[in-house]
Amino acid sequence: QVQLVESGGGLVQAGGSLRLSCAASGSFFSGSAMSWYRQAPASQRDLVATITRGGTTNYADSVKGRFTISRDNAQNTVYLQMNSLKPEDTAVYYCYLNYYGMILWGQGTQVTVSS
């Protein structure tokens, strides 16, 4: 059974940085596209960044130039480096795995950016 476990969230001041990690169990990771989503209170869950099996990345316009998604297939882990954080980045961040249509979500990690 594949599970995703996120870590790295927390409280940071505006302008600061955090790095989120998402570790996957099982043998599907290297063949999966991985994404980070976020959901603020009373808002829908929005796509933040995606990295394909081949390493191609895409970002939401709101985080381009500030966030970087990366993956380490040897460690079955995907990362989200978040720099120049803003209060509007405050949300629960979710890791997302897509293995040829098999979808899995992590439990989420809270990121709070104070002004």
LUMTIKOL-414389 format. One line per field, with one value per residue (C-alpha): residue in one letter; residue number from 1; x, y, z. Coordinates in pm, whole numbers, plus 50000, padded with zeros to 5 digits. Layout:
REM LUMTIKOL-414389
rest = [A  ...]
nr = [NUM  ...]
c1 = [X  ...]
c2 = [Y  ...]
c3 = [Z  ...]
REM end
This chain:
REM LUMTIKOL-414389
rest = [Q  V  Q  L  V  E  S  G  G  G  L  V  Q  A  G  G  S  L  R  L  S  C  A  A  S  G  S  F  F  S  G  S  A  M  S  W  Y  R  Q  A  P  A  S  Q  R  D  L  V  A  T  I  T  R  G  G  T  T  N  Y  A  D  S  V  K  G  R  F  T  I  S  R  D  N  A  Q  N  T  V  Y  L  Q  M  N  S  L  K  P  E  D  T  A  V  Y  Y  C  Y  L  N  Y  Y  G  M  I  L  W  G  Q  G  T  Q  V  T  V  S  S]
nr = [1  2  3  4  5  6  7  8  9  10  11  12  13  14  15  16  17  18  19  20  21  22  23  24  25  26  27  28  29  30  31  32  33  34  35  36  37  38  39  40  41  42  43  44  45  46  47  48  49  50  51  52  53  54  55  56  57  58  59  60  61  62  63  64  65  66  67  68  69  70  71  72  73  74  75  76  77  78  79  80  81  82  83  84  85  86  87  88  89  90  91  92  93  94  95  96  97  98  99  100  101  102  103  104  105  106  107  108  109  110  111  112  113  114  115]
c1 = [50000  50136  50126  50238  50373  50434  50656  50819  50525  50518  50500  50727  50744  50675  50985  51104  51149  51027  51094  50817  50893  50665  50791  50620  50618  50583  50743  50539  50725  50970  50690  50459  50391  50399  50229  50173  49831  49720  49393  49331  49032  48699  48877  48912  49218  49452  49745  50077  50339  50388  50689  50653  50823  51082  51145  50949  50806  50508  50397  50095  50148  50119  50433  50652  51000  50949  50874  51072  50951  51205  51222  51468  51368  51633  51466  51107  51063  50932  51017  50871  51119  50924  51108  50992  50679  50377  50078  49861  50066  49908  49727  49734  49970  49895  50119  49958  50071  49944  50064  49902  49565  49602  49566  49689  49681  49889  49736  49845  50083  49999  50199  50131  50300  50273  50289]
c2 = [50000  50340  50622  50983  51156  51531  51729  52069  52299  52561  52930  53174  53550  53712  53699  53378  53029  52678  52345  52087  51719  51435  51082  50800  50438  50163  50118  50361  50683  50698  50629  50891  51253  51444  51768  52005  52159  52404  52495  52810  52835  52863  52821  52548  52331  52478  52334  52489  52292  51969  51762  51486  51145  51299  51601  51867  52126  52360  52624  52832  53192  53304  53111  53131  53254  53188  52816  52523  52164  51885  51510  51251  50915  50734  50866  50843  51205  51521  51864  52212  52488  52802  53134  53493  53370  53597  53594  53483  53163  53056  52727  52355  52206  51862  51622  51446  51139  51030  50689  50628  50739  50601  50905  50943  51240  51311  51421  51783  52011  52361  52658  52990  53311  53605  53965]
c3 = [50000  49899  50150  50134  50443  50435  50667  50690  50748  51019  51105  50928  50886  50553  50336  50496  50357  50423  50256  50244  50198  50090  50134  49947  50052  49795  49456  49245  49311  49020  48774  48919  48846  49174  49268  49554  49614  49877  50039  50238  50477  50294  49960  49701  49675  49414  49223  49325  49132  48939  48844  48587  48582  48354  48573  48383  48619  48609  48855  48938  48834  49195  49300  48990  49075  49446  49478  49340  49316  49294  49340  49459  49317  49524  49840  49707  49808  49647  49782  49764  49840  49923  49931  49972  50146  50166  50403  50111  50091  50420  50362  50419  50161  50020  49835  49535  49345  49005  48890  48551  48687  49036  49262  49617  49856  50161  50488  50451  50637  50762  50642  50814  50702  50939  50820]
REM end
